[in-house]
Amino acid sequence: MNGISTYTNLIEFLDNNETNFIEEWWQTIQLQQYDVNIDMVKQNGLLMYRLIKTTLTENIPENDLKSLAYKVAKERVEAKINIGDFVHNVNLGRTIIIKHVFLTALDKEQLREAIEQINTSFDLFCYYAVKKYTVLKEEEIQEKNLLLNETHKVKLTLLGQMSSSFVHEFRNPLTAVMGFIKLLKTDYPTLKYLDIIDHELEQLKFRITQFLHTSKNEGAQEQRKEMVTVQHILEEIVKFLYPSIVDNDVNVITNYGPDAQMVANKNELKQVFLNILMNSIDAITKKEKPKEIYVNTSTNDGYIIIDFSNNGPLIPDETIEVIFEPFYTTKELGTGIGLFVCRKIIEKHNGTIACCSNEEMTTFSIRLPILQKDTSNIQE
């Protein structure tokens, strides 16, 4: 700069109008009533005003600008203020100062230099403040995500403990009841309602198995794999659900591609297919006719693709994003673990599961690797 003598009148003018500047700026900036650091805003504006005066007599005090910018950024994050409001307020201050500069008796060259210096200082301040604000916001988001993940882990641990207790308390008597029902069906094959009782008990067993898979210790005991044909499993599940399909007046249309075999835990795949089909039936229960579910299979590039589609209501995008997360449910009496367990099982089989939805159709799509010809060991 040209030294203090060049801008003596300007500095004196800014000194004399400091209070006017701060009040004018304070009356025009965007402020939120919930700003926990609102008392610091006017003080920060005053500090910035004085730093700008310093830039007119000395080299730009970059370290001081950075220090103030970091302080303000931290306070804005704490106050949960939008970065756009912050930048708007800073630029209001810039505009008012430059307006004041135009009121002084500077020649054209001095005016150009002064405005250039002021703009450079404000640009540096905004750069450092926004950069620091962004870093602090990212750290805040990471901390929240970490907290959410830890909360999920705690919930899963508790659910695993509950599952283990639940299984031991209910599985043994359930097995006994199911055994006696089979004996009754053998001894009295024409006895009414035994098929209905047997079906409902199987449904109850399925629900218990869902909890079973949230417990690591219990799940580890069911790791046996074998060669399975996906189409055969699907046919079994559709047959098993026939009473529910008829009761709800649902039309299930199947379109199976080439037979595809894979090494898998058959019971786990049954659980996945059963859960998705039951969800599909639930989704269209209250719909007017036609109530349609489509089960399609195809093969591509070493994978079998199983699509379960229904013409039920649209699933919003925000729901699809979290639909496979534990404890998330849209059902009044849902547990929020069904699709979570499905995802765990499919990923354990080196596959993927996804959902897409529009006004006409909702589809759950599963990709699983097909059995390779050189597979020699199908036991695990």
Number of C-alpha atoms within 10 A of each C-alpha: 14 11 11 14 10 14 21 12 14 23 19 12 15 20 14 11 14 14 12 11 19 18 12 13 21 17 9 11 17 13 15 12 6 10 16 14 14 15 9 13 18 14 12 15 19 16 14 22 19 14 20 23 19 16 18 23 18 12 11 20 13 15 9 14 22 18 14 19 24 20 15 23 26 18 19 23 18 15 15 15 17 10 16 10 14 20 15 13 20 18 16 17 23 21 14 14 22 16 12 14 19 13 10 16 12 16 8 9 8 14 18 11 14 22 18 13 18 21 17 15 21 19 15 16 23 20 15 19 26 20 15 20 22 15 14 18 17 12 12 14 12 12 12 12 12 12 12 12 12 12 12 15 13 12 14 18 15 13 18 20 15 15 23 19 13 15 18 10 11 12 15 10 11 17 13 10 14 17 13 12 17 15 12 14 16 11 10 11 12 10 11 10 9 16 15 11 13 17 18 12 17 15 15 13 17 16 15 17 20 22 22 23 24 25 21 15 13 16 14 10 8 13 13 14 17 15 15 17 17 22 19 12 17 22 12 13 17 18 11 15 16 15 14 15 20 11 9 16 16 19 16 18 12 15 11 16 14 10 13 22 17 22 21 25 20 17 14 21 19 16 20 21 19 22 20 18 25 14 16 24 24 15 18 21 17 12 14 8 11 12 21 19 24 18 19 18 22 16 17 10 7 13 17 24 22 24 21 21 25 25 21 25 16 14 16 12 13 8 12 14 11 13 21 22 17 19 18 17 18 11 11 6 7 11 15 17 21 26 22 19 24 24 20 18 20 19 14 12 18 11 17 18 20 15 18 15 19 14 11 11 17 22 21 18 17 21 23 22 21 19 19 11 6 6 9 7 10 13 12 10
